[in-house]
Amino acid sequence: MRNPISFLKEEYDELARNELNWKLRLLQGPSTPWCVVDGKKVLMLCSNNYLGLSTHPKLKEAAIRAVQSHGAGSGSVRPIAGNMDLHIELERRLAKFKRAEASLVYQSGFATNTGLIPQLVGQGDLIVSDEFNHGSIIDGVRLSRADKAIYKHVDMQDLTRVLDEAEEHNPHHRRILIITDGVFSMDGDITPLDEVAKLGEEHGAMVYVDDAHGEGVLGEGGRGIVSHFRLSRDQVHVEMGTFSKAFGVVGGHISGSQELINFAYNKSRTWLLSGSHPPSVAGACIAAIDVLENEPQLVQKLWDNTRYFKKAVIDVGFDIGRSETPIIPIITGESSKAKEFSGRLFDDGIFALPIVYPMVAKDKARIRTIMNAAITREDLDFAINTFEKIGKHLTIL
C-alpha cells in the first residue's frame, strides 16, 4: 500500500534538486546592522527593519512595561475576551498617525489580505490586480471567488483597458476592486497610486493598496504611500500595512473609514478567529508610532543612506533596475551568478540573499539589498567596495 504522505519527500526532493528550496540561516541575536548569522559577524543588508526600530530602546522598554502590567498573552481572540485596552489604544494612535477615521490591527499582514479581500468582493464581482502583487494578495484573490483581471505591472494604459472592458461585461459586475502593492518588494518601484485612484474614481471601483514596504519610508514622516501622493480616504478606500517592517515589530493593519473598520472586524475570519496580539507586541507597536512621530530624522537617514548607496553602485556599473526606494536590487542576470555572489558576500562579511527564478524572470536574478537608517557611512563604503570586488570577479562589471 502506498504511503499517503510520500509526496511530501518527493516534492521537497524535487525542489532541492532544482535548488529552489529555502536554506534557512540562523540569526543569533538581535536584528542590527552588524549581527551574528550562522556564527559569523556580518553586515545585514536584507532585513525589512528599515529604521532599526526592532532594537530601539523605547520599543524594548514599552514591551517590558506591557508584560509587567498586562501579562504575557491576551488569553483569547478579540471578539471574546482578548480585546485589551492596549489594542484599542494602538488602533487609536495608528488612525491618528495615518490621518484616517479609524484603523484595525490584524495578527499579520498576510492575515489582513487573506481575511479582508474575500469579504470585500465575491462571486459576481471583479478584482483588478497588478501582475506583480504580493503572494498574500494573490491568495486573498483566490479565496474571494470573484472574477479576476490582471493588468501589466504599473501600466496605467493596461489598467484603463481592463476597466473599460469591465464596463462592457454582461451582466455587469456588482463591485470592482482595484488592488495593488504600494512598493513592490522585488524591484523597489512604486505604483502610481494617484493615477490608480483617478481611474478607480472614473470607473466606480474600490481602491485597495498594500503599503507594507511604504510605511516608515514614504510620505510625511513615514506615513506611507497615501500621504506620499497626498490622496484622500475617498480616493483610496483601504490602506493596508504591517508592523513587521519599518515599525520593527509584527502585525498587519488597515486604515480608512469607520464604516470599513466596522465591516472588517465583523466579517474577516482571520481577525475574528485568531488570538490577539500579546501585550508586549501592542505596547511596542504604540512605541514605534511614538518614535516615528518624534524622531523624523530616522526616515531622513534612511533616505540619505539609500541615495548614497544607489549612486555608488550605479557609478561602479551595477544595474539596479527600476528601484525608487530603499529596496535596491543588484541585477546579476543568471541565477547561478546571484547564488555565487551571495555566497561570496557572506564569506566577506555581508548578508544579502539572492532572488532567482521563479521569483523573478530567468535573466533578472539579483541580490536584493535593503537599506537601514542605522547603517553608518563607513558600513556603506565597506559594502560598496565588497560588491565592486565580487562583481568584477564574477564578470558582472
KERO-302725 format. One record per residue (C-alpha): x, y, z. Coordinates in steps of 0.02 Angstrom, whole numbers. Last residue first. Layout:
! residues N
+--------+--------+--------+
|     px |     py |     pz |
+--------+--------+--------+
|      X |      Y |      Z |
...
+--------+--------+--------+
***
This chain:
! residues 397
+--------+--------+--------+
|     px |     py |     pz |
+--------+--------+--------+
|   1552 |   2228 |   -702 |
|   1460 |   2061 |   -692 |
|   1623 |   1973 |   -732 |
|   1611 |   1865 |   -572 |
|   1774 |   1938 |   -505 |
|   1722 |   2113 |   -556 |
|   1557 |   2099 |   -462 |
|   1647 |   2023 |   -312 |
|   1764 |   2173 |   -295 |
|   1626 |   2301 |   -330 |
|   1507 |   2223 |   -203 |
|   1645 |   2223 |    -71 |
|   1692 |   2405 |   -104 |
|   1509 |   2458 |    -93 |
|   1479 |   2359 |     68 |
|   1632 |   2431 |    156 |
|   1583 |   2606 |     99 |
|   1407 |   2576 |    167 |
|   1474 |   2520 |    336 |
|   1583 |   2676 |    348 |
|   1432 |   2783 |    306 |
|   1342 |   2703 |    453 |
|   1193 |   2584 |    447 |
|   1056 |   2626 |    573 |
|    938 |   2700 |    443 |
|    932 |   2535 |    350 |
|    943 |   2497 |    164 |
|    878 |   2339 |     83 |
|    983 |   2238 |    -38 |
|    910 |   2111 |   -158 |
|   1048 |   2016 |   -245 |
|    979 |   1982 |   -417 |
|    912 |   1862 |   -545 |
|    835 |   1952 |   -694 |
|    876 |   1835 |   -839 |
|    762 |   1694 |   -779 |
|    622 |   1814 |   -729 |
|    595 |   1838 |   -541 |
|    531 |   1726 |   -401 |
|    544 |   1578 |   -523 |
|    690 |   1612 |   -546 |
|    813 |   1694 |   -426 |
|    823 |   1814 |   -280 |
|    994 |   1800 |   -196 |
|   1012 |   1849 |    -13 |
|   1117 |   1984 |     68 |
|   1222 |   1955 |    225 |
|   1392 |   2039 |    209 |
|   1555 |   1983 |    293 |
|   1671 |   1927 |    153 |
|   1613 |   1746 |    158 |
|   1433 |   1808 |    158 |
|   1466 |   1914 |      4 |
|   1547 |   1765 |    -82 |
|   1393 |   1659 |    -51 |
|   1276 |   1796 |   -113 |
|   1377 |   1818 |   -273 |
|   1377 |   1630 |   -302 |
|   1188 |   1624 |   -287 |
|   1165 |   1776 |   -399 |
|   1287 |   1705 |   -525 |
|   1193 |   1541 |   -534 |
|   1029 |   1633 |   -559 |
|   1096 |   1723 |   -712 |
|   1067 |   1908 |   -737 |
|   1163 |   1986 |   -591 |
|   1047 |   2131 |   -551 |
|   1087 |   2220 |   -388 |
|    912 |   2253 |   -321 |
|    891 |   2406 |   -209 |
|    742 |   2412 |    -90 |
|    771 |   2582 |     -8 |
|    651 |   2657 |   -136 |
|    638 |   2704 |   -320 |
|    714 |   2544 |   -392 |
|    675 |   2510 |   -575 |
|    828 |   2403 |   -616 |
|    980 |   2419 |   -504 |
|   1108 |   2383 |   -641 |
|   1287 |   2389 |   -572 |
|   1423 |   2491 |   -657 |
|   1536 |   2567 |   -523 |
|   1436 |   2729 |   -531 |
|   1271 |   2635 |   -513 |
|   1334 |   2552 |   -353 |
|   1391 |   2720 |   -283 |
|   1236 |   2819 |   -328 |
|   1122 |   2688 |   -253 |
|   1221 |   2676 |    -91 |
|   1222 |   2864 |    -60 |
|   1039 |   2889 |   -107 |
|    981 |   2747 |      6 |
|   1089 |   2801 |    152 |
|   1020 |   2978 |    144 |
|    844 |   2905 |    125 |
|    860 |   2801 |    284 |
|    939 |   2949 |    374 |
|    788 |   3057 |    330 |
|    668 |   2924 |    395 |
|    767 |   2915 |    557 |
|    775 |   3105 |    570 |
|    586 |   3105 |    594 |
|    613 |   3058 |    778 |
|    456 |   3114 |    869 |
|    312 |   3049 |    763 |
|    404 |   2895 |    702 |
|    464 |   2858 |    879 |
|    290 |   2874 |    954 |
|    220 |   2759 |    817 |
|    352 |   2631 |    864 |
|    303 |   2649 |   1048 |
|    124 |   2601 |   1005 |
|    192 |   2449 |    911 |
|    298 |   2400 |   1062 |
|    146 |   2404 |   1177 |
|     41 |   2301 |   1057 |
|    179 |   2171 |   1040 |
|    213 |   2161 |   1227 |
|     27 |   2144 |   1263 |
|     18 |   1984 |   1160 |
|    -75 |   2009 |    996 |
|   -250 |   1937 |    982 |
|   -285 |   1752 |    953 |
|   -355 |   1713 |    782 |
|   -539 |   1679 |    741 |
|   -614 |   1851 |    715 |
|   -465 |   1931 |    630 |
|   -430 |   1790 |    506 |
|   -619 |   1773 |    491 |
|   -639 |   1948 |    423 |
|   -826 |   1994 |    429 |
|   -868 |   2087 |    590 |
|   -696 |   2163 |    611 |
|   -691 |   2217 |    430 |
|   -864 |   2296 |    415 |
|   -843 |   2407 |    568 |
|   -669 |   2455 |    506 |
|   -729 |   2499 |    332 |
|   -876 |   2600 |    401 |
|   -756 |   2697 |    513 |
|   -666 |   2750 |    355 |
|   -488 |   2703 |    314 |
|   -340 |   2614 |    392 |
|   -293 |   2431 |    386 |
|   -173 |   2330 |    491 |
|    -48 |   2188 |    499 |
|     62 |   2125 |    640 |
|    244 |   2117 |    696 |
|    379 |   2229 |    774 |
|    505 |   2344 |    688 |
|    387 |   2480 |    628 |
|    484 |   2488 |    464 |
|    444 |   2305 |    428 |
|    338 |   2194 |    540 |
|    206 |   2322 |    589 |
|    113 |   2294 |    427 |
|      7 |   2390 |    303 |
|   -162 |   2405 |    218 |
|   -238 |   2567 |    154 |
|   -416 |   2528 |    100 |
|   -530 |   2657 |     18 |
|   -402 |   2759 |    -78 |
|   -490 |   2905 |   -164 |
|   -620 |   2947 |    -31 |
|   -484 |   2922 |    100 |
|   -392 |   3068 |     21 |
|   -230 |   3067 |    -78 |
|    -74 |   3171 |    -47 |
|     33 |   3056 |   -157 |
|    159 |   3021 |    -20 |
|     22 |   3027 |    114 |
|    -69 |   2882 |     31 |
|    101 |   2798 |      6 |
|    155 |   2794 |    186 |
|    156 |   2896 |    346 |
|    347 |   2896 |    352 |
|    360 |   3072 |    423 |
|    264 |   3142 |    275 |
|    255 |   3008 |    142 |
|    365 |   2859 |    101 |
|    482 |   2753 |    208 |
|    407 |   2720 |    379 |
|    264 |   2636 |    289 |
|    297 |   2605 |    105 |
|    352 |   2422 |    112 |
|    189 |   2355 |    184 |
|     82 |   2479 |     86 |
|    -44 |   2356 |     14 |
|   -163 |   2472 |    -78 |
|   -351 |   2444 |   -102 |
|   -454 |   2552 |   -221 |
|   -642 |   2523 |   -240 |
|   -707 |   2548 |   -416 |
|   -833 |   2673 |   -485 |
|   -747 |   2681 |   -654 |
|   -689 |   2863 |   -652 |
|   -648 |   2854 |   -467 |
|   -543 |   2697 |   -490 |
|   -453 |   2777 |   -635 |
|   -408 |   2927 |   -527 |
|   -353 |   2815 |   -384 |
|   -239 |   2714 |   -497 |
|   -166 |   2876 |   -566 |
|   -129 |   2942 |   -391 |
|    -64 |   2771 |   -342 |
|     73 |   2772 |   -472 |
|    142 |   2607 |   -402 |
|    317 |   2623 |   -329 |
|    473 |   2526 |   -377 |
|    581 |   2427 |   -257 |
|    609 |   2288 |   -382 |
|    569 |   2130 |   -283 |
|    464 |   2206 |   -143 |
|    347 |   2313 |   -247 |
|    305 |   2474 |   -155 |
|    119 |   2517 |   -148 |
|     57 |   2342 |   -190 |
|   -100 |   2344 |   -292 |
|   -286 |   2308 |   -285 |
|   -426 |   2376 |   -393 |
|   -594 |   2310 |   -329 |
|   -749 |   2311 |   -440 |
|   -923 |   2277 |   -370 |
|  -1086 |   2203 |   -437 |
|  -1007 |   2158 |   -603 |
|  -1118 |   2199 |   -751 |
|  -1200 |   2051 |   -836 |
|  -1132 |   2068 |   -965 |
|   -959 |   2145 |   -959 |
|   -942 |   2306 |  -1059 |
|   -891 |   2409 |   -907 |
|   -760 |   2277 |   -867 |
|   -680 |   2303 |  -1038 |
|   -652 |   2486 |   -996 |
|   -576 |   2436 |   -828 |
|   -455 |   2314 |   -910 |
|   -404 |   2440 |  -1044 |
|   -377 |   2577 |   -914 |
|   -266 |   2460 |   -814 |
|   -169 |   2425 |   -974 |
|   -143 |   2610 |  -1004 |
|    -96 |   2630 |   -822 |
|     46 |   2505 |   -832 |
|    113 |   2481 |   -654 |
|    145 |   2297 |   -698 |
|     30 |   2239 |   -836 |
|   -152 |   2217 |   -783 |
|   -227 |   2056 |   -714 |
|   -415 |   2026 |   -717 |
|   -507 |   1925 |   -586 |
|   -684 |   1859 |   -565 |
|   -729 |   1842 |   -383 |
|   -714 |   1676 |   -290 |
|   -637 |   1775 |   -145 |
|   -512 |   1643 |    -88 |
|   -409 |   1661 |   -247 |
|   -397 |   1850 |   -227 |
|   -338 |   1832 |    -47 |
|   -206 |   1707 |   -105 |
|   -143 |   1828 |   -237 |
|   -142 |   1971 |   -112 |
|    -39 |   1867 |     10 |
|     78 |   1820 |   -134 |
|    122 |   2002 |   -165 |
|     66 |   2091 |   -324 |
|    175 |   2082 |   -481 |
|     33 |   2065 |   -609 |
|    -61 |   2214 |   -536 |
|   -239 |   2161 |   -490 |
|   -415 |   2201 |   -548 |
|   -540 |   2105 |   -441 |
|   -715 |   2084 |   -513 |
|   -880 |   2043 |   -427 |
|  -1016 |   1915 |   -466 |
|   -950 |   1791 |   -337 |
|   -856 |   1882 |   -202 |
|   -785 |   2051 |   -155 |
|   -747 |   2146 |      6 |
|   -756 |   1989 |    112 |
|   -631 |   1888 |      9 |
|   -507 |   2036 |     16 |
|   -516 |   2054 |    206 |
|   -451 |   1892 |    279 |
|   -319 |   1844 |    151 |
|   -252 |   2021 |    145 |
|   -251 |   2053 |    332 |
|   -192 |   1878 |    379 |
|    -39 |   1902 |    267 |
|     -2 |   2069 |    351 |
|     -7 |   1985 |    520 |
|   -116 |   1969 |    677 |
|   -235 |   2106 |    621 |
|   -249 |   2286 |    685 |
|   -396 |   2396 |    635 |
|   -386 |   2582 |    597 |
|   -509 |   2727 |    602 |
|   -554 |   2897 |    532 |
|   -385 |   2912 |    445 |
|   -242 |   3032 |    470 |
|   -118 |   2885 |    464 |
|    -40 |   2938 |    630 |
|   -212 |   2972 |    707 |
|   -276 |   2805 |    644 |
|   -121 |   2718 |    715 |
|   -141 |   2801 |    885 |
|   -323 |   2747 |    900 |
|   -283 |   2572 |    840 |
|   -140 |   2555 |    965 |
|   -250 |   2622 |   1106 |
|   -385 |   2494 |   1066 |
|   -259 |   2352 |   1067 |
|   -181 |   2414 |   1230 |
|   -354 |   2423 |   1311 |
|   -367 |   2236 |   1281 |
|   -487 |   2141 |   1169 |
|   -444 |   1961 |   1213 |
|   -608 |   1907 |   1294 |
|   -725 |   1861 |   1152 |
|   -713 |   1967 |    994 |
|   -525 |   1994 |   1023 |
|   -473 |   1812 |   1022 |
|   -419 |   1748 |   1191 |
|   -298 |   1749 |   1336 |
|   -208 |   1911 |   1295 |
|    -32 |   1845 |   1324 |
|    124 |   1878 |   1428 |
|     46 |   1985 |   1562 |
|    -43 |   2154 |   1562 |
|     56 |   2272 |   1675 |
|    226 |   2187 |   1680 |
|    212 |   2122 |   1503 |
|    164 |   2295 |   1441 |
|    310 |   2376 |   1533 |
|    432 |   2255 |   1451 |
|    364 |   2290 |   1277 |
|    369 |   2478 |   1307 |
|    551 |   2468 |   1364 |
|    600 |   2370 |   1210 |
|    510 |   2492 |   1095 |
|    587 |   2645 |   1178 |
|    762 |   2568 |   1173 |
|    755 |   2541 |    983 |
|    804 |   2362 |    942 |
|    666 |   2320 |    818 |
|    662 |   2504 |    769 |
|    813 |   2499 |    653 |
|    726 |   2614 |    530 |
|    712 |   2494 |    383 |
|    694 |   2331 |    482 |
|    650 |   2239 |    321 |
|    817 |   2148 |    333 |
|    924 |   2104 |    183 |
|   1084 |   2206 |    204 |
|   1144 |   2145 |    374 |
|   1332 |   2170 |    393 |
|   1406 |   2006 |    454 |
|   1482 |   1925 |    609 |
|   1482 |   1737 |    581 |
|   1406 |   1602 |    693 |
|   1268 |   1558 |    571 |
|   1219 |   1742 |    569 |
|   1288 |   1861 |    700 |
|   1241 |   2044 |    681 |
|   1309 |   2208 |    620 |
|   1166 |   2319 |    559 |
|   1055 |   2252 |    700 |
|    922 |   2116 |    702 |
|    953 |   2048 |    877 |
|   1042 |   1886 |    922 |
|   1094 |   1729 |    832 |
|   1011 |   1746 |    662 |
|   1012 |   1571 |    588 |
|   1014 |   1541 |    400 |
|    875 |   1445 |    317 |
|    907 |   1354 |    155 |
|    746 |   1379 |     59 |
|    716 |   1251 |    -78 |
|    725 |   1301 |   -261 |
|    894 |   1221 |   -295 |
|    819 |   1115 |   -436 |
|    867 |    953 |   -350 |
|    809 |   1028 |   -183 |
|    637 |   1070 |   -252 |
|    620 |    894 |   -321 |
|    674 |    822 |   -153 |
|    538 |    926 |    -68 |
|    407 |    860 |   -189 |
|    457 |    679 |   -163 |
|    476 |    697 |     25 |
|    299 |    765 |     46 |
|    227 |    654 |    -90 |
|    260 |    502 |     20 |
|    118 |    560 |    134 |
|    -12 |    430 |     86 |
|    117 |    287 |     92 |
|     65 |    172 |    -49 |
|      0 |      0 |      0 |
+--------+--------+--------+
***
